[in-house]
Amino acid sequence: MKVLFLIRSLELGGSQRQLAALAGGLARRGHQVTVVMFYDGGPNEDALTGLGVRLIHLRKSSRWGIFRPFVRLWSIIRSERPDVLYAFLPTQNSLAALLAPFGATRLVFGVRSAGMRAEHYDKLSALIGRIEALLSRRAALIIANAEAGRVDAIKRGMSAERIVVVPNGIDTGIFLPDSGQRQALRRQWNIAESDFVVGLVARLDPMKDHKNFLDAAAKFMQLDPSVRYVCVGDGKKEYRESMMAHARALGLGDRIVWTGGIRDARAVYNAFDIATLSSAFGEAFPNVVGEAMACGVPVVATDVGDIASIIGQLGEVVPPAEPHLLCAGWAKMRKRLKDEPNIRIAVRQTIVENYAVDTMTARTERELAKIA
């Protein structure tokens, strides 16, 4: 097949990693793969080097500088004449639906979230979500990365008959236990090997509910003042500063490390004792859950999206926006790490068996072949 992907960029991010993994996997299987991006640069571009995936940058200059990239994208789609035009995320889905030609090219929407709350974002984001649902009738296929995403897409007006679920794939050859990286990164963070670390990998965004994480950390600090906390990820300045101020007000100042964005995600997960996700809404299949588990790090997370089914009995799942329960989940997992010496092996094995990147690629390939 000739497959053309459309995404905003290949910068840091779960959807970006998934697209890169899928594009590379399809190329290795002999398909002609092109990835079109509005913005160039990013570590996920490096992952495609040498795999025969063609990268095209539209070089969009700003949020509102849409005309020239729009025209160029229109020209690329018509000159490439792909069998499949596969867009990722609402803006790209909407643009692809507006530009995709009728005929041989089949349009695929990629749905990567569930239960987003428009009131936390600007009016344009809410409008794009409504446009995406309206234009979804042009899509021959809608691929959700979680059952929660499928259910939410139907609620938003997308056709149930055209939606399939293909869970995310985790590259277990990249994400694996690594004691050397654990030690090196802890030294960089000024955290001792003997310290117990609870870590959160999440962009600074309302859906990730960092306040829930920080409030839980303040409660956990009362149980053990020696525990260290790490927040990995970046976001808008106002939100970042408000969360850091909240941490200081809670007395977490010297117990928490704010790293910003980090490219080497494997090293990050390995530096944790527990990986956590404190999200309030919006999750479908969060990459960070599968990636941490592939590194042998157990997860304590809120019950949003498909997290409970991914973690199963090997982690702790708590209701959103309940910091005392998130704190209790950490305490329970800390005890399990002492009582269940093989739990780290088991959490990795469940990802290897159920969510390998080759499995995701093969499932996607089958679904695309049905419509191409």
C-alpha positions, 0 to 999 in steps of 0.5 A: 500500500501507499500510505500518507500520514498527516500529523502536526509534528513529530516532537515529544508526545505519545501520539507522535511516538505512535505514528513514528512506530507505525510508519516505521513498522509499515515501511519495514513490511514493504509499504510506501510510507510518507509522513507529512508534518506542519512543523519540522524537527523532533526526536521522533523524526530520528526514529524513522531515519534509515527506514525508507519513510519519506518526511515532508515538512509543510513549514507552518510558521504560526497557528494562524499561518495556514493558507500556504501550508493548506495549499501545499498539503492539497497539492501533495495529496493530489500528486502522491495519490496515496491508497490511504490518507491516515490523519492523527488528531482532530485538526489533522483529521478535519483538514484531511477530510476537507482536502482528501480527493474522492476516488481511490484514496481512502481517508482514515481518522486517528482518534487518540483521546476520550472524554475531552472537556472543552471548558478547559481549552480555547474556543477554537479547540472546541470548534475543531472537535465539533468539525471533526465529528461532522466531517467524520462521515468522509472517513472510510475508517476510524481507528481508535487506540482504546475502547474508551476512544471508540465509545467517546467517538460514537457519543460525538456522532461518529459512525460506530460501523466504521470505528475499530480499536487498535491499541497502542504498541510499545517498542519493548526493544527500546523500553526495557529495564536499564539499571545503568540509565537509572543510576545516571539519571538519578545522579543528574537529578541529585537523587540517591539510589536508595531514595524511593521515587514516585514519577509522573511523565505528562505534559503540563496540561489541565487533563493531566491534573498535576494538582491531584499529583501534588496534593497526593504527594503532600499526603504521602510525605506525611507517611514518609518525608524521605520520598522524592517526586519527579515531574517530567514534561512541559507545557504553557508557562502559566500552568507550569508556574501555577503548579510549581507555586502550588508545590511550594505552598504544600512544602514539596519544594526540595522533595520534587524535581521538575525536569521539563521535557526529556527525550530519553524516556527509557532512562526516565522510567527506569529512574522511578520506583513507581510511575503514576498518572493523575489524569482527570479526563481525556485519556484513551491509551496513555503511552506512559502507562505501557512504556513504564510497564515495559521498563519493569516499573509498576503503575499507579494511575487514575481510572480514565480511558482504558488504563484499568484494562491495560494495568490489570491486577499488576498495578493500582487504579484509583478514581480521578481527583481523589488525592488521598486515594492516589496516595493510598495507591502509592502506599499499597504499591510500595508494599507490593514491591517488597512483598511481590519480588517478581512484580517488575518482571510481570508488568513488563511481560504483560506489555510484551505479550499484549501490546508489542509494537509489531502487534499494533502494526499488524492489526493496523495493516489488516484494517488498512488493507480492507479499505485500500 
